[in-house]
């Protein structure tokens, strides 16, 4: 009798516990960078490869991150990216460099792709920052390697903050979208300037 009562109590506790699980839906977001105006590629220009953009472990699980004050770091449990931030940065750089029309082609790096230079980077920040005002912060370290000599010929660190109109996650995503566009344009402009002086 006691054994039967114990089993019933365990089963009831299990059902009660299952009903307390948060059933809120997970919302997914993407960076919707508007397509750049079509520009004819330079017929005799360089070929650029955009390689891996590495990210720290805390940005790899897809949750949208935030920082509050000096020490608190967290993530929105029910708000996530469709793609990992490193991939979004890579795609934005490819698109922006292509739109300049200064290169014969700009490709994502692969084992079969051949080019004159390969651009790689590390994303340090891609998050909401709550201070007196709310903003988003992106910090991206990039370098350019000559594929013939294997030497790093150029590097840069771009750090940029962008205001957020409210604490709403959709507004945070829109701010990160604008911020990433600006970071990609700044990075592409510096690469254009360096390569124009080198060639």
N, C-alpha and C positions, 0 to 999 in steps of 0.2 A: 504493500500500500504506500509506504513512504517512498519507495523507488518510483512508483507511478506518479506521485505528487511532484517529486523532484524533476522528473522528465517534463511534466506539464509546465512547471514553473520556468525551466530552462527554455522551452519552446516559446512560452509567452514573452519572456524577456527578449529572446531573439527577434520575434515579430515586432515588439515595441521599439527595439533598437533600430531595425531596418526602416521603420516608418519615420524615424528621426533623421535619416540621411537626407542631406540637402538635395532637393530635386530641381534646383534652379538650372535653366539651360546655360550651356557655355556659348558665349558670343565670340565669333571669329572676325578678324579685321585684316585688311590688306592695305598696302600703300598703293594708292591709285594715282601715280604720277601721270599727268596728261602727256599724250604723245608729242614728242618734239617735232617742229616743222621739218619736213623732208629736205635734206641737203645732199646734193650729189657728192659722192666720195671723191677724194683726190685720186686721179687715175695712176699717178706715179708715187703716191704717198707711202708712208710707213704702215706696217701691220702691227696693231696693238693687241695683246692678249690680256684679258682681265682674269686673274687667277683667284685663288681662295681668299676670302675675307674671314679670318678666324674671329671667334667671339669667346668671351669668358664663359665658364660653365653656367653661371646664373642666367645668361641670356639664351641658353640652348633649349630650354623646356617650352618655349613658345609663349609663356605668360607675359603680359604687359607689365613692365616693372615701374616702380616708383621709389623715390627717396624723399624722406621728410626730415627736416632739421639736419643736424650734423651727423647723426649716427644711424637713424632708422632706415632700413632698406626692406622693401617688400614687393609683393606681386599680386595682381588682381587674379583671384582664383578662377573667375568665370569670364575673363576677357583675355583672349589669346590671339596671336598672329597666325594667319594662314600659312605663311612661310617663315623660316627662321630669319632674324634680322640680318645675318651675314649674307644670305642669298638676296634679300631685298636691296642691300647696299650694292652688291655686285651687279645686279640688273640695272640699277639706277646709274652706275658709273658707265656701263656698256652703252646704255641709251644716250647719255649726255655726251660721251666722247664721239659716238657715231653722228650725233646731230651737228657737231662742229664742222663736218665736211673736210677736215684737215688730214684724214687718214684714208688709205686705200680700203682698209677694213678694220673693224674692231670686233673681236670675238671673245666669247668665254673660253678660257683655257681648257684644253682637253689633251689627251695623249696623242691625238692625231693633228692638232692645230699647230701651225708653225707661224712664228711672227718675229718681228725685230726686237720688241720689248714686251716684258710681262709685268703687269701691275698687280701687286698683292698688298694685303693690308691686315690690320687688326682693329676691330671695333671694341672700344673700351666702354663707351656709354651709349645707350639708346633707350632713354627712359624719361619719365615725368619727374620733375623736381619741384617739391613743395617748399617754398620759402615764404617771404612776405607776399610774393605773387607766385602764381603757378606758371611754370614754363617747361619746355622739354629741352633735353641736352643730348647732343651727339658729339662724340669724340672719336676720331678716326685717324689712325696712323697708316700711311701708305708708303710704299717704295716701288721704284721702277728698276727692273733688272735688264741689262743688255743680254739678249739670249745667246749671242755669239761668244762674248767674253765671260759670261756668268757673273759679272760685277754689278753691284748696286750702284747706279749712277745718279740717283735722285731719291730723296725722301722728304716727307712732309707730315706734319700733324695739324689736322683741322679740328678745332673745338668750337662749337656754336650752340647758342641758346636761342630758343624761339618762344614767344609768349603763348599762353593758352587762355582762351576766353573764359573757360569755367572748369570746374573739377569733373565735369561729365567726361566719360572715357572717349566718347566720339570726338569731342573737342580736342582731347589729348592726341588721338590718332591723327586728326587733321593737322595739328601743330607739328607732329613728328614727320608727316608727309611733306609739309612746307620746309621743314628743317633739313630733311634729307635731300630735297631738290637743291637747296642752297649749298649744302656741303658738296654734293656731286658737281655742281657748276663751278664752285671755287677750286676743287681738286682738278677738274678738267682744264680750267684756265691756267693753272700753274703748270700742269703737264705740257699743255700747248706751248706755253712761253719757254719752258726748258728745252723742248725738242726743236722748236723753231731756231733757237740760238745754237743748238748742237749740230743741226743739219743744214 
